[in-house]
Amino acid sequence: MSFKRPVIRPADLSYVDYTGGNFWRFDLRNANMVGAVLVGANMKRVDLRCADMTDCNLAGANLERANMQGAKLNGANLEGANLTNANLCHAELVGANMDNARLKGADLSFVISDCDILGHVTLEEVPVGKVAVCDRCGKEYVVGDS
């Protein structure tokens, strides 16, 4: 599935299956994407500032260089997602699954999360392919390459 036109703000993409969709460089600021399924979607360089992505399934999605500043990702599934160089500053990630997500170069400053790995591990200092372990909860995150 590929979209040729940019989405008009504010977009309502809630509870819809966009598996494998192509949103490359879309402007989805303030979009309602609650419960959307975006498994394996190409969301490289997409603007998701202040988007509500609560309970969104982004497993395996390519979010490289995505601007997700202030986005609500509470309960979202980001397992295996590529978040290389993504801007997650001020994002809400409470209850989000980030297992095996690539986080190299991601801006995780001021993130609201129920896991302190984001505040205790500087991912730039962890070698690619190595595991970063949260010193509070013991959860492991693999630092992927870009």
N, C-alpha and C positions, 0 to 999 in steps of 0.2 A: 504494500500500500504506500503510495507516495502522494504527497500534497504539493501542488504547484504554486498555490497562492498563500501569502501570509495570513495567519488567523487574525481576525479583527478583535481588538481588546474591548471589554473583557470576554475572553473565550470561555465557553462552558463545554468541557470535555469530560465531565464527570461520569463515572460508571460505564464507560464505553471501552471496547476492546480495540486497541490500536497496535496489536502485536506486530512487530517488525516495521512499523510505520517510519516514514522519513520526515523528520521535523528540522532538518539541518538549517541553522541560522534563523529559525522562526522567532518572532517576537510574541511570547506568551506571558508577558507581564500581567500579574493579577489574575491569571486564568484559574478557573475552578476545575481542578483535575482530580477531585476526591474519588478514590476507588477506581481510577482508570487503570487499564492494563496496557503497559507499554513495554512488554518483555522483548528484549533484543532490538528496541527502537533506536534509530539513529537520531540522537538529539545533540549532536556536536555543535557547539557554539550557540545553542538556543538561549534565549533570554527568558528566564523563569523567575525574575525578581518578584518577590511577594506572592508567588503562586501558591494556591492551597492544594498540596499533593498528598494530603492525609490518606493513609492506607492505599496509596498508589503502588502498583507492582512494576518496578523498574529493573527487574532481574536481568542482568546481562546487557542492559542498555548502554549505549555509548554517549556519555555526558561530558566528554572531553571539552574543556574550556567553556562549559556551560556557566552562565551567571545565575546562580540560585540564591543570591543574597536575600535574606529575609524570608525565604520560602518555608512553608510548613510541610515538613516531611515526617510528621509523627506517625508511627506505625507503618511507614513505607518499607517495601522490600527492595533493597539496593544490592542484593546478593550478586556478586560477580560483576557489578556495574563498573564502567570505566569512568572515574571521576578525576582523571589526570588533569591538573591545572584548573580544576573547577573552582568557582568562587562560592563557597558555602558560608561566608561570613554572616553571622546573625541568623543562620537557619535553625529551625527547630527539628531535632532528630530524636525525640523521646520515643523509645520503643521501635526505632528503625533497625532493620536487619542490614548490616553492612559487611557480612561475612565475605571474605575474598574480594572485596571491592578494591579497585586500584585508586589510591589516594595520593600518589606522588605529586608534589607541587600544589596540592589543593589548599586553598585558604580556608582554614577551619577556625579562624579567630571568632571569639564570642558566640560559639555554637551552643545551643541549649540541648543537652543530651542527658540520658540517664546513665551513660558510661563515660568515665573520665579519661578514656584514652585520648580524646581530642585535646585535653588540656595537659596530659602528662607525657605524651610522646611527640617529639618533633620528627615528623615523617621524613623530612629532608635528610636527617641524619641516619635513617635506617636504610641499609643497603637493599637494592632491588632484589626481590625474591626471598628476603628474610622476613621473619615474623616479628611484628611489634606486639608486645603483650601489655595490656592495661594493668598497671600495678595496683588498681583498686579492685577490679572484678575478675581479673585473670583471663578475660576474653582475648583471643588472638586475632590479629589482622595481618594479612599478607600484603606487603608493599609490592605492587606490580610495577612493571616498567612502562614507559610511555611509548 
